[in-house]
Amino acid sequence: MTKPFMLVLLAGALAACPSSSTPVSPDEGPVPVAPAETAAPAETAAPDAEPPAPVTEKAGAIASADAAKTAAAANNAFGLALYDQVRAGEGNRFFSPVSLSVALSMTTMGAAGNTERELRAALRLPEAGAYDAFGALQRALGADRGLEAELRIANRLWGQQGYAFQEAFLAGTREIYGAGLEPVSFAAPEEARATINRWVSEETRAKIPELLPSGILNERTKLVLTNAVYFNGRWETAFKFSQTDPAEFTVTPERKVEAQLMHRTGRFEYAEDARVQVLRLPYGEGSEMSMVVVLPKAVDGLAAVEATLAADLPGWLDKLGASRVEVFLPRFEMRANASMKEALEALGVKEAFTLAADFSPMSGQEDLYLSAVVHEAYVKVDESGTEAAAATGVVMTTKSAALGAGLVFRADHPFFFAIRDDRTGALLFVGRVADPTAG
């Protein structure tokens, strides 16, 4: 039998409202976003002005590798907490904790007061050095992955032409996250949406062609923060197509489907306890990437495993050891898209979505709020390897208001899986396969 597992990707949006606040000082003042065809880049300060320092924390620099692992730990804690919010109900799940963490930490850089505190708590950001740590994580993830894998992560800000953003915010997102500011006109929302979606599609190799749905932008939109993640990796040892056969997959005790079950026997990192079997499937040499599959021993046991996943997963990973295992894993392909507002509110991000939001570090006034957070993710697993992509959009709007041989790992019922960066331990994608025949 084969079991279900889940993958999840998220995206977000921010909006703005009319209000005023204490003017910012000249050296941290607003920079109007000029039309791309006529003006100098919006990120550039006046020639005679001292360039402001990017938004950052005052704590001392952390060693790059340690900083990346600090961000990875925050990402994983946030991702599994978010998974706990979206796992309710039936069917497949899939999202990218990294895509959401990066997009929302950029957003947090532009927040203040209680709005910032709620975002930092939900994202599990460390008290000191959080943004520098995420910058280090991005650099680690973007490092060479050898010939057998490709991992790309990109960020971009899309700002209303003529709207004055704070230079410190622009400098921070540009220098730490590599997120340049692209001027667009939200007075023509469908044209702006097409421009943003085209960039996302290019960055994800056309796997996320339309992140922002029609109607999500309007003339009050001032800023969209976007993140895109793309992964393509070949297995260290491929499954043979000749050994893939149709087999029964138990979706529920009452419902079974016919899935294409891949098959291979070899040495894998493996662990088990009374409730689950855990398997690590490595991607090609030099990639330092792997898929981890958590298979409940009970065909209807995934919900109980998911309930304690955040507490149990680190221990299972620590117990992995080399064993000879006969592996059966279904081919699957799925796409998931969702608004993350409800899930984020459940994690404590409440004020950001209201007119009480304080994003003054972005604009110098308390005139913006978070109007939407949208996320889309895609994954395909077959005999050769895995292709996965995810994108997140945050929309800001003005207010208007070791075991013996003979082991068998037969994933013929629902299971959880994650695509993991072995260098930092970051969970790039997580999900569950409840039905491998459902898209």
JOHUJO-V611913 format. One record per residue. N is the residue number from 1. RES is the residue in three letters. OMEGA is omega in whole degrees, 0 to 359 (none if undefined). BURIAL is 1 if it has 9 or more other ideal C-beta (glycine too) atoms within 8 Angstrom, else 0. Layout:
n=N res=RES omega=OMEGA burial=BURIAL
n=N res=RES omega=OMEGA burial=BURIAL
This chain:
n=1 res=MET omega=178 burial=1
n=2 res=THR omega=187 burial=1
n=3 res=LYS omega=181 burial=1
n=4 res=PRO omega=175 burial=1
n=5 res=PHE omega=188 burial=1
n=6 res=MET omega=175 burial=1
n=7 res=LEU omega=182 burial=1
n=8 res=VAL omega=175 burial=1
n=9 res=LEU omega=184 burial=1
n=10 res=LEU omega=175 burial=1
n=11 res=ALA omega=186 burial=1
n=12 res=GLY omega=181 burial=1
n=13 res=ALA omega=180 burial=1
n=14 res=LEU omega=181 burial=1
n=15 res=ALA omega=184 burial=1
n=16 res=ALA omega=181 burial=1
n=17 res=CYS omega=185 burial=1
n=18 res=PRO omega=175 burial=0
n=19 res=SER omega=179 burial=0
n=20 res=SER omega=177 burial=0
n=21 res=SER omega=180 burial=0
n=22 res=THR omega=181 burial=0
n=23 res=PRO omega=178 burial=0
n=24 res=VAL omega=180 burial=1
n=25 res=SER omega=185 burial=0
n=26 res=PRO omega=184 burial=0
n=27 res=ASP omega=175 burial=0
n=28 res=GLU omega=190 burial=1
n=29 res=GLY omega=182 burial=1
n=30 res=PRO omega=176 burial=1
n=31 res=VAL omega=179 burial=1
n=32 res=PRO omega=177 burial=0
n=33 res=VAL omega=182 burial=1
n=34 res=ALA omega=176 burial=1
n=35 res=PRO omega=185 burial=0
n=36 res=ALA omega=186 burial=0
n=37 res=GLU omega=184 burial=0
n=38 res=THR omega=190 burial=0
n=39 res=ALA omega=174 burial=0
n=40 res=ALA omega=181 burial=0
n=41 res=PRO omega=184 burial=0
n=42 res=ALA omega=184 burial=1
n=43 res=GLU omega=187 burial=1
n=44 res=THR omega=179 burial=0
n=45 res=ALA omega=179 burial=1
n=46 res=ALA omega=186 burial=0
n=47 res=PRO omega=184 burial=0
n=48 res=ASP omega=181 burial=0
n=49 res=ALA omega=175 burial=0
n=50 res=GLU omega=184 burial=0
n=51 res=PRO omega=181 burial=0
n=52 res=PRO omega=177 burial=1
n=53 res=ALA omega=178 burial=0
n=54 res=PRO omega=176 burial=1
n=55 res=VAL omega=179 burial=1
n=56 res=THR omega=178 burial=1
n=57 res=GLU omega=188 burial=0
n=58 res=LYS omega=183 burial=0
n=59 res=ALA omega=180 burial=0
n=60 res=GLY omega=182 burial=0
n=61 res=ALA omega=177 burial=0
n=62 res=ILE omega=176 burial=1
n=63 res=ALA omega=189 burial=0
n=64 res=SER omega=182 burial=1
n=65 res=ALA omega=178 burial=0
n=66 res=ASP omega=179 burial=0
n=67 res=ALA omega=179 burial=1
n=68 res=ALA omega=179 burial=1
n=69 res=LYS omega=176 burial=1
n=70 res=THR omega=178 burial=1
n=71 res=ALA omega=179 burial=1
n=72 res=ALA omega=179 burial=1
n=73 res=ALA omega=177 burial=1
n=74 res=ALA omega=179 burial=1
n=75 res=ASN omega=182 burial=1
n=76 res=ASN omega=179 burial=1
n=77 res=ALA omega=177 burial=1
n=78 res=PHE omega=183 burial=1
n=79 res=GLY omega=180 burial=1
n=80 res=LEU omega=174 burial=1
n=81 res=ALA omega=178 burial=1
n=82 res=LEU omega=176 burial=1
n=83 res=TYR omega=180 burial=1
n=84 res=ASP omega=179 burial=1
n=85 res=GLN omega=186 burial=1
n=86 res=VAL omega=186 burial=1
n=87 res=ARG omega=182 burial=1
n=88 res=ALA omega=179 burial=0
n=89 res=GLY omega=183 burial=0
n=90 res=GLU omega=172 burial=0
n=91 res=GLY omega=181 burial=0
n=92 res=ASN omega=175 burial=1
n=93 res=ARG omega=176 burial=1
n=94 res=PHE omega=174 burial=1
n=95 res=PHE omega=181 burial=1
n=96 res=SER omega=175 burial=1
n=97 res=PRO omega=182 burial=1
n=98 res=VAL omega=180 burial=1
n=99 res=SER omega=180 burial=1
n=100 res=LEU omega=181 burial=1
n=101 res=SER omega=182 burial=1
n=102 res=VAL omega=181 burial=1
n=103 res=ALA omega=183 burial=1
n=104 res=LEU omega=175 burial=1
n=105 res=SER omega=172 burial=1
n=106 res=MET omega=178 burial=1
n=107 res=THR omega=180 burial=1
n=108 res=THR omega=178 burial=1
n=109 res=MET omega=180 burial=1
n=110 res=GLY omega=182 burial=1
n=111 res=ALA omega=179 burial=1
n=112 res=ALA omega=174 burial=0
n=113 res=GLY omega=182 burial=0
n=114 res=ASN omega=177 burial=0
n=115 res=THR omega=178 burial=1
n=116 res=GLU omega=182 burial=1
n=117 res=ARG omega=180 burial=0
n=118 res=GLU omega=179 burial=1
n=119 res=LEU omega=181 burial=1
n=120 res=ARG omega=180 burial=1
n=121 res=ALA omega=181 burial=1
n=122 res=ALA omega=181 burial=1
n=123 res=LEU omega=181 burial=1
n=124 res=ARG omega=181 burial=1
n=125 res=LEU omega=176 burial=1
n=126 res=PRO omega=183 burial=0
n=127 res=GLU omega=182 burial=0
n=128 res=ALA omega=172 burial=0
n=129 res=GLY omega=185 burial=1
n=130 res=ALA omega=184 burial=1
n=131 res=TYR omega=176 burial=1
n=132 res=ASP omega=179 burial=1
n=133 res=ALA omega=178 burial=1
n=134 res=PHE omega=174 burial=1
n=135 res=GLY omega=178 burial=1
n=136 res=ALA omega=178 burial=1
n=137 res=LEU omega=178 burial=1
n=138 res=GLN omega=179 burial=1
n=139 res=ARG omega=179 burial=1
n=140 res=ALA omega=180 burial=1
n=141 res=LEU omega=182 burial=1
n=142 res=GLY omega=181 burial=0
n=143 res=ALA omega=184 burial=0
n=144 res=ASP omega=181 burial=0
n=145 res=ARG omega=180 burial=1
n=146 res=GLY omega=185 burial=1
n=147 res=LEU omega=188 burial=0
n=148 res=GLU omega=182 burial=1
n=149 res=ALA omega=175 burial=1
n=150 res=GLU omega=176 burial=0
n=151 res=LEU omega=182 burial=1
n=152 res=ARG omega=174 burial=1
n=153 res=ILE omega=184 burial=1
n=154 res=ALA omega=179 burial=0
n=155 res=ASN omega=177 burial=1
n=156 res=ARG omega=172 burial=1
n=157 res=LEU omega=179 burial=1
n=158 res=TRP omega=187 burial=1
n=159 res=GLY omega=178 burial=1
n=160 res=GLN omega=177 burial=1
n=161 res=GLN omega=177 burial=1
n=162 res=GLY omega=179 burial=0
n=163 res=TYR omega=186 burial=1
n=164 res=ALA omega=174 burial=1
n=165 res=PHE omega=179 burial=1
n=166 res=GLN omega=183 burial=1
n=167 res=GLU omega=179 burial=1
n=168 res=ALA omega=178 burial=1
n=169 res=PHE omega=180 burial=1
n=170 res=LEU omega=180 burial=1
n=171 res=ALA omega=180 burial=1
n=172 res=GLY omega=181 burial=1
n=173 res=THR omega=180 burial=1
n=174 res=ARG omega=188 burial=1
n=175 res=GLU omega=182 burial=0
n=176 res=ILE omega=185 burial=1
n=177 res=TYR omega=183 burial=1
n=178 res=GLY omega=185 burial=0
n=179 res=ALA omega=176 burial=1
n=180 res=GLY omega=180 burial=1
n=181 res=LEU omega=178 burial=1
n=182 res=GLU omega=180 burial=1
n=183 res=PRO omega=175 burial=1
n=184 res=VAL omega=177 burial=1
n=185 res=SER omega=178 burial=1
n=186 res=PHE omega=171 burial=1
n=187 res=ALA omega=172 burial=0
n=188 res=ALA omega=191 burial=0
n=189 res=PRO omega=181 burial=1
n=190 res=GLU omega=176 burial=0
n=191 res=GLU omega=178 burial=1
n=192 res=ALA omega=179 burial=1
n=193 res=ARG omega=179 burial=1
n=194 res=ALA omega=179 burial=0
n=195 res=THR omega=181 burial=1
n=196 res=ILE omega=180 burial=1
n=197 res=ASN omega=179 burial=1
n=198 res=ARG omega=178 burial=0
n=199 res=TRP omega=180 burial=1
n=200 res=VAL omega=180 burial=1
n=201 res=SER omega=179 burial=1
n=202 res=GLU omega=182 burial=0
n=203 res=GLU omega=181 burial=1
n=204 res=THR omega=179 burial=1
n=205 res=ARG omega=176 burial=0
n=206 res=ALA omega=179 burial=0
n=207 res=LYS omega=174 burial=1
n=208 res=ILE omega=187 burial=1
n=209 res=PRO omega=184 burial=0
n=210 res=GLU omega=180 burial=0
n=211 res=LEU omega=183 burial=1
n=212 res=LEU omega=180 burial=1
n=213 res=PRO omega=178 burial=0
n=214 res=SER omega=177 burial=0
n=215 res=GLY omega=183 burial=0
n=216 res=ILE omega=179 burial=1
n=217 res=LEU omega=175 burial=1
n=218 res=ASN omega=185 burial=0
n=219 res=GLU omega=178 burial=0
n=220 res=ARG omega=176 burial=1
n=221 res=THR omega=180 burial=1
n=222 res=LYS omega=184 burial=1
n=223 res=LEU omega=171 burial=1
n=224 res=VAL omega=177 burial=1
n=225 res=LEU omega=184 burial=1
n=226 res=THR omega=172 burial=1
n=227 res=ASN omega=176 burial=1
n=228 res=ALA omega=178 burial=1
n=229 res=VAL omega=178 burial=1
n=230 res=TYR omega=178 burial=1
n=231 res=PHE omega=174 burial=1
n=232 res=ASN omega=183 burial=1
n=233 res=GLY omega=175 burial=1
n=234 res=ARG omega=176 burial=1
n=235 res=TRP omega=175 burial=1
n=236 res=GLU omega=171 burial=1
n=237 res=THR omega=185 burial=0
n=238 res=ALA omega=168 burial=0
n=239 res=PHE omega=177 burial=1
n=240 res=LYS omega=180 burial=1
n=241 res=PHE omega=182 burial=0
n=242 res=SER omega=180 burial=0
n=243 res=GLN omega=175 burial=1
n=244 res=THR omega=183 burial=1
n=245 res=ASP omega=174 burial=0
n=246 res=PRO omega=181 burial=0
n=247 res=ALA omega=181 burial=1
n=248 res=GLU omega=175 burial=1
n=249 res=PHE omega=183 burial=1
n=250 res=THR omega=178 burial=1
n=251 res=VAL omega=172 burial=1
n=252 res=THR omega=178 burial=0
n=253 res=PRO omega=181 burial=0
n=254 res=GLU omega=186 burial=0
n=255 res=ARG omega=178 burial=0
n=256 res=LYS omega=177 burial=0
n=257 res=VAL omega=175 burial=1
n=258 res=GLU omega=181 burial=0
n=259 res=ALA omega=174 burial=1
n=260 res=GLN omega=186 burial=1
n=261 res=LEU omega=176 burial=1
n=262 res=MET omega=187 burial=1
n=263 res=HIS omega=175 burial=1
n=264 res=ARG omega=175 burial=1
n=265 res=THR omega=180 burial=0
n=266 res=GLY omega=178 burial=0
n=267 res=ARG omega=181 burial=0
n=268 res=PHE omega=169 burial=1
n=269 res=GLU omega=191 burial=1
n=270 res=TYR omega=172 burial=1
n=271 res=ALA omega=175 burial=1
n=272 res=GLU omega=170 burial=0
n=273 res=ASP omega=185 burial=0
n=274 res=ALA omega=186 burial=0
n=275 res=ARG omega=190 burial=1
n=276 res=VAL omega=164 burial=1
n=277 res=GLN omega=181 burial=1
n=278 res=VAL omega=184 burial=1
n=279 res=LEU omega=175 burial=1
n=280 res=ARG omega=179 burial=1
n=281 res=LEU omega=184 burial=1
n=282 res=PRO omega=170 burial=1
n=283 res=TYR omega=192 burial=1
n=284 res=GLY omega=183 burial=1
n=285 res=GLU omega=178 burial=0
n=286 res=GLY omega=183 burial=1
n=287 res=SER omega=186 burial=1
n=288 res=GLU omega=179 burial=0
n=289 res=MET omega=178 burial=1
n=290 res=SER omega=169 burial=1
n=291 res=MET omega=175 burial=1
n=292 res=VAL omega=180 burial=1
n=293 res=VAL omega=178 burial=1
n=294 res=VAL omega=185 burial=1
n=295 res=LEU omega=177 burial=1
n=296 res=PRO omega=177 burial=1
n=297 res=LYS omega=176 burial=1
n=298 res=ALA omega=183 burial=0
n=299 res=VAL omega=179 burial=1
n=300 res=ASP omega=188 burial=0
n=301 res=GLY omega=186 burial=1
n=302 res=LEU omega=183 burial=1
n=303 res=ALA omega=180 burial=0
n=304 res=ALA omega=178 burial=1
n=305 res=VAL omega=180 burial=1
n=306 res=GLU omega=184 burial=1
n=307 res=ALA omega=181 burial=0
n=308 res=THR omega=186 burial=0
n=309 res=LEU omega=183 burial=1
n=310 res=ALA omega=181 burial=1
n=311 res=ALA omega=189 burial=0
n=312 res=ASP omega=188 burial=1
n=313 res=LEU omega=180 burial=1
n=314 res=PRO omega=179 burial=0
n=315 res=GLY omega=178 burial=0
n=316 res=TRP omega=180 burial=1
n=317 res=LEU omega=179 burial=1
n=318 res=ASP omega=184 burial=0
n=319 res=LYS omega=181 burial=0
n=320 res=LEU omega=178 burial=1
n=321 res=GLY omega=184 burial=1
n=322 res=ALA omega=179 burial=0
n=323 res=SER omega=173 burial=1
n=324 res=ARG omega=187 burial=0
n=325 res=VAL omega=172 burial=1
n=326 res=GLU omega=189 burial=1
n=327 res=VAL omega=171 burial=1
n=328 res=PHE omega=183 burial=1
n=329 res=LEU omega=181 burial=1
n=330 res=PRO omega=164 burial=1
n=331 res=ARG omega=173 burial=1
n=332 res=PHE omega=177 burial=1
n=333 res=GLU omega=181 burial=0
n=334 res=MET omega=177 burial=1
n=335 res=ARG omega=179 burial=1
n=336 res=ALA omega=174 burial=1
n=337 res=ASN omega=185 burial=1
n=338 res=ALA omega=165 burial=1
n=339 res=SER omega=183 burial=0
n=340 res=MET omega=185 burial=1
n=341 res=LYS omega=184 burial=1
n=342 res=GLU omega=181 burial=0
n=343 res=ALA omega=179 burial=1
n=344 res=LEU omega=177 burial=1
n=345 res=GLU omega=178 burial=1
n=346 res=ALA omega=177 burial=0
n=347 res=LEU omega=175 burial=1
n=348 res=GLY omega=177 burial=0
n=349 res=VAL omega=185 burial=1
n=350 res=LYS omega=186 burial=0
n=351 res=GLU omega=183 burial=1
n=352 res=ALA omega=182 burial=1
n=353 res=PHE omega=184 burial=1
n=354 res=THR omega=178 burial=0
n=355 res=LEU omega=176 burial=0
n=356 res=ALA omega=183 burial=0
n=357 res=ALA omega=177 burial=1
n=358 res=ASP omega=174 burial=1
n=359 res=PHE omega=182 burial=1
n=360 res=SER omega=176 burial=1
n=361 res=PRO omega=176 burial=1
n=362 res=MET omega=190 burial=1
n=363 res=SER omega=184 burial=1
n=364 res=GLY omega=177 burial=1
n=365 res=GLN omega=177 burial=0
n=366 res=GLU omega=185 burial=1
n=367 res=ASP omega=183 burial=1
n=368 res=LEU omega=172 burial=1
n=369 res=TYR omega=181 burial=1
n=370 res=LEU omega=183 burial=1
n=371 res=SER omega=180 burial=1
n=372 res=ALA omega=170 burial=1
n=373 res=VAL omega=183 burial=1
n=374 res=VAL omega=183 burial=1
n=375 res=HIS omega=175 burial=1
n=376 res=GLU omega=181 burial=1
n=377 res=ALA omega=182 burial=1
n=378 res=TYR omega=175 burial=1
n=379 res=VAL omega=174 burial=1
n=380 res=LYS omega=180 burial=1
n=381 res=VAL omega=178 burial=1
n=382 res=ASP omega=185 burial=0
n=383 res=GLU omega=184 burial=1
n=384 res=SER omega=183 burial=0
n=385 res=GLY omega=187 burial=1
n=386 res=THR omega=169 burial=1
n=387 res=GLU omega=182 burial=1
n=388 res=ALA omega=179 burial=1
n=389 res=ALA omega=177 burial=1
n=390 res=ALA omega=177 burial=1
n=391 res=ALA omega=179 burial=1
n=392 res=THR omega=176 burial=1
n=393 res=GLY omega=176 burial=1
n=394 res=VAL omega=186 burial=1
n=395 res=VAL omega=178 burial=1
n=396 res=MET omega=183 burial=1
n=397 res=THR omega=176 burial=1
n=398 res=THR omega=182 burial=1
n=399 res=LYS omega=172 burial=1
n=400 res=SER omega=163 burial=0
n=401 res=ALA omega=none burial=0
n=402 res=ALA omega=188 burial=0
n=403 res=LEU omega=181 burial=0
n=404 res=GLY omega=181 burial=0
n=405 res=ALA omega=176 burial=0
n=406 res=GLY omega=179 burial=0
n=407 res=LEU omega=177 burial=1
n=408 res=VAL omega=177 burial=0
n=409 res=PHE omega=186 burial=1
n=410 res=ARG omega=182 burial=0
n=411 res=ALA omega=182 burial=1
n=412 res=ASP omega=173 burial=1
n=413 res=HIS omega=189 burial=1
n=414 res=PRO omega=181 burial=1
n=415 res=PHE omega=175 burial=1
n=416 res=PHE omega=175 burial=1
n=417 res=PHE omega=179 burial=1
n=418 res=ALA omega=171 burial=1
n=419 res=ILE omega=196 burial=1
n=420 res=ARG omega=171 burial=1
n=421 res=ASP omega=184 burial=1
n=422 res=ASP omega=179 burial=0
n=423 res=ARG omega=184 burial=0
n=424 res=THR omega=185 burial=1
n=425 res=GLY omega=183 burial=1
n=426 res=ALA omega=173 burial=1
n=427 res=LEU omega=182 burial=1
n=428 res=LEU omega=179 burial=1
n=429 res=PHE omega=174 burial=1
n=430 res=VAL omega=180 burial=1
n=431 res=GLY omega=175 burial=1
n=432 res=ARG omega=174 burial=1
n=433 res=VAL omega=176 burial=1
n=434 res=ALA omega=179 burial=1
n=435 res=ASP omega=184 burial=1
n=436 res=PRO omega=178 burial=1
n=437 res=THR omega=179 burial=0
n=438 res=ALA omega=182 burial=0
n=439 res=GLY omega=none burial=0
